[in-house]
Amino acid sequence: MSEPSLLTSPLHSRHIEHGAKFAEFAGWDMPLQYPSGVLAEHQAVRTGVGVFDVSHLGKVWVTGEGAAAFVNRCLANDLDRIGPGGAQYTLCLDESGGVVDDLIAYRFGDDQVFLIPNAANTAEVARRLAAAAPEGVEVRDVHRSFAVIAVQGPESPRILEYLGLPHEHDYMSFRERLVDHADVIVCRSGYTGETGFELVVPNEAAGDLWDAMLVAGAAPCGLGARDTLRLEMGYPLHGQDLSLDITPVQARLGWAVGWDKPEYWGKAALDAEKAAGPRRRLWGLEATGKGVPRAHMTVLDGDAVVGETTSGTHAPTLKKGVALALLDAAYKPGAELELDVRGRRLPVRVVKPPFTKATPK
């Protein structure tokens, strides 16, 4: 039974009908896996198509005259790199350069930007933007008004074509389409490394769309497979691989920073860290022995502690353990190290993610 305090997706009853196992995630009761299991769901996305309910993700509208310019003065990436119909991975930083959240910005135009933060950070991102917004710019947290459905895998365009939804637009761009009088935003993006789309759907239209995807052959997938898929690609998860204590420079996310912009939250601290060089960096670790890395394992070079894992799992595609870890800045790909796995040494090699290749975008 779900705890009464947990939020639920508009698709919750459908997950129950399909026998999903649930888990609490950022205050939401979300499907962790279905009876097919995490490995089968992972494989479905890598070789076919899977569909995820990610309605726990946040939704924030920033509207009014100069809304895009305002967002660009706040968030780290340069929103002027994209035009209307473009989507961008960006970062909300605090003044220390730490990451409040990583999020996707959809630029509808100069006066309208739609943001998708992580579930746990939506209220804080919206609060910070609202507190800084100039007169005439409105920030609205619409977290509970929309579902988000991610269709991922090399066959995902076929599913959208079956549904009559746009699917030929470029990576990190979006299109809108009316479906049964509901405006659906279709963004070519995702968190698995595969060709895929994320659909922002009004709550009332989400159920029929989900049902149609399953009829078309998409496998329902939970957050368990989502985590193994993103880790194989080396994608960071906020709260583990990114946080207020882990800056974009340390996480090697400099490509998501508009270094030449005159302002954004945390710019002074980030510029200083970049100039001085970070004391640690986020790299991948591949197990060269038998064992599964997990978060918060100590990384050793002989008897010296040189870092800590931030995420870890068994990678189904590679059939070996992989992890992300914050390592002392002196360590680079190719270094041979060890993990302390409950008192046992697990040999690992430092690598630059992704750990596996995915299909073209």
N, C-alpha and C positions, 0 to 999 in steps of 0.2 A: 504494500500500500504506500502511496505517496504521502509524504508529510504535508499537512495542510498549508504550511508556510511556503512551500515551494511553488514557483510559477510553472505554468504548463503551456506548451505550444498549442496553437489552434489545431494541430494534427494529432494531439495526444491520444484521442480515442482510437485513431487508426493504428497507432503504434501498439496499443493494447491488443487490438484485434489481430495483429500480425505476430503476437507473442514476443514483443520486445522485452529485453531486460533493461531496466532503467537505472540511472545513477544521477546523483545530485551534481550539477555543474553550474557554478556561479549563481546559485540560488534558483536554478531551474531544474525540473525533473525531466531529463532528456534520455532518449534511447541510447544505451551503450552498445548493444548488439541485438541481432535478431537470431532466431533458432539456427540459421545457417552457420553462424559463428564469425568471429573477426577475420580469420584467415580466408574464408570463402568470400567475405565482403571485400576484403583488400584485393583479392585476385580479380573479382568482378570489375573493380575500378581500373586496375592495371590492364586488363585484357578486353573488357566490354564496356559496361556502363553501370554505375551505381547512383543512387539518389539519397541525399542526406537532408534531414530536417535540421536546419541551423537557425531556427527562429529565435533562439536565445541571443543571437547577435543583435547589437543595438541599431537603432535607426534615429537619426537626428537631422532635421531640416534646418538650414541656415538660409534665410531669405531676406530680401530687401535690397535697396539700392547699394551697390558696392559690396554685396555679400561675399563674392569670390575674392575680392581684394582683401577683405577683412580676414577671411579664413587663411589666406596666404601670408598675412602678417603674423598669424598665430602658429600654424602647423609647420613642420620642418621642411617637407618637400616643396618644390616650386610648382604651385598650381598653374602658373602661366606656361608651363611646359605642355599642357594639354588644353584643348579647346572644348566647346560644347559637345557632349556625347562621349567625352573621354573619362576614364576612371584612373585613379592614381593611388598607389600605396604610399602612406605618409605616416608621420609620427607626431604625437602630442607629447612635448617635453615639459619638464619643469625647469626652473631657473638654474638648477644644478647640472642640467643636461641629461638627467635620468628620464626614463621613458614612462610617462603616465599611461600611454596606450599606443598601440599601432592600429591603424584603421585604413579603410578605403574611402576615398572621396570621389563622388560622382559629380562632375561639373555639368550642370544643365545650362548654365549661362553666367553672365556677369553678376546676376542678381539672385541666383539660386544654386545652392550646393547641398547635396545629400551625403551624409556621412554614415558609415557603418563601423562603429567601434566594437570592441569586445564586450560581452555581456556584463562582466563585473565592473567595467569602467565607464559604461554609458553615462550614468548619472554624473560622474565626475567630469568627463569630457564636456558634457552639455553645460554643467555648472560653470566651468572655467570660461567657456566661450560666451555664455550669457553674461557673465560678470564683466567681460572685456568688450562686449558688443557696443558699437556706437549707436547713437540715435538713428532709428530707421532700419536697423538690422535686427531681425527676430530669430531667436534660437528656440526650436521646439523639439522636445524629446517625445518621439512617437513610437517608442519601443514596443508598446503593446498593440499597435494598430496593424502591424504587418507581419506576415510570415516570410521566412527566407528559405528557399529550397535550392540546394546545390546539386546539379546534375554533372557528374564527373566520369571521364573515361573516353577512350578513343571512339566509342560509338555514341557519345552524347549528342552530336549534331543530328543523328538520325532520330533521336527522341524528340528534339525540338521541332524538327521538320514534321514529324507525325502530329505534333500538337499545333502546327501552324504558327510557330513562334520564330522570330528571326534567329539565325544561327551562322550567317556568313560574314558577320562583321569582325573587325580586327581584335586581337588580344588587347585587354584592358580598355575596351570601349563598350558602350551600352546602347540599346535600342528600347523603345517602348512599343507595346502592342495591346490593344483592347482584347480581352478574353471574357466573353459573357458580361460585358459592360464594366469589367474591372481592368484598370490600367496596370499592366505587368511590366516591370523593368527587367530586362534581360541583359546581364553583363557577362562578357566572355572573360571569365576569371575563375579562380578557385584556389584550393589549399592542398592539392594533391600532386601537382606537377603534370597532370594529364590535361588534355583538351577538356574544357568544361565551361559551365555557365552557372551563374548565381542569379536566381530569380527572386525579386522582391515583389511580394504578392499581397494585396489586401486580405485580411483574415478570412473574409467571407468567400473568397475564391480559391483558397489554398487547398481545401479538401478535394475538390473535383480535379484540380491540376495534379495533385499527388496521385490520385487514383488512376488518372490517365497515363501517367508515367509508368506505373507498375504494369498496367495492361500492355503498354508498348514494349515491355521487356526489361525495364530498369530494375536492378536489385536494390531493395531497401538496405541502407547501411547506417550504422550507428557511430557514435563518437569514438569507440575503440578503434575501428578501422581508420577513421579520420586521423587519429593520432599516429598510427603506424605509417600511413601514407605520407603525412607531412614530415615525419622524422626522416624517412628515406630520402626526401628532397632537401633536408636540412633547414626547413622553414621554422623560424622561431615561434614559440608560444609565449604570449605575455603572461607574466607571473612565474615563469620558469627561466626562459632564455632571454627575456627582456623584463626590466623592472625599473623602479626608481633608482636602484643601485647599479644598474647595468646600462651604460650609455650606448648610443648608436656607433660610436667609434670603437668601443670594446666589442660590440656585437657584429662588427664589419658590415654595418648598414649605411655607410657613408653615401652610397648611391641613392638613398632615400632622403638625402639632406640637400637643400638648395644653398650650398655654401656661399654663393655669390649674392644671395638676397640680402637686402639691407637690414632686415629684422625677421625674427621668429622667436618664439619662446625658447630660452636656453641657449641662444646663439653665442653669447660671450663665453660661457663655460665650455661649450663644444669646440669653439675655435681655439681656445686655450689648450684643451686636451689634445686636439689634433696636432697643434704645433709642437707640444711637448712629447707626444707619443703616449699611447695608453700603457698602463702597467700590466694589462692582461687583455687577451683576445679570445673570442669565441671560435673554436674550431670543431671539426668533427673527429670522432674516434671510431675506428673499426676494430672490433675484437679479432685478434689473431689466434686466440685459444677458445675453448668452450666456456661459455658464460654469457649472461645477459646483463648489460649495464642498466642501471636505473639512475634516477636523479639523486643528487647529493652524495655521490660516491667520491672518495678521495682519489686524486690522480697523483701517482708517485713516479719519481725518477730515482731509482735506487731507494734510499731512505728519505729523500727530500720530498716534501709535499709541494707540488707545482701547480695544483689546480683542483677543480671540483666539477663533476658532471652537473649539468642543468636539466637535461632530458636524456632518457635512454630506453631502448626497447630491443626486441628481436625483430630484425627486418625480414619479413616474409619473402621478399623478392630475392634478397641476397643469401637468405638462410644463415645469417650470422648476427651477432649483436652489434648495435651502433649506438652512438651517443653524441650529444653536443656537450662541450665542456669549456669552461673559462680557464685558460691556461696562462701562466706567466708569459709575458710578451716575447721572451727569448725563444719560445718553442714554436716551430713551424711545421708544415706538412712534411712527412717523412720521419719525424721523430718517433722512436720506439719507447713507450712508457708502460705503466701498469695501473690497474685499478684495484683498490681494496674492496673486494666483494665479500663482505662479512668475514674478514680475516684471511681470505684467500686471495692470492695475486692473480689477476687476469691480464695477460699481455694485450696491449692495444697499440695501434698505429695512428698517428695524427694525420688527418686528411682534410682536404678542402671539399665541403659538400657541394653538390648533392652526392649521395652515396650511390644512387642508381640513375639511369637515364629514363626519361619519360617520353611520351609521344610528343610530336611537335605541337605547338600551340595553334 
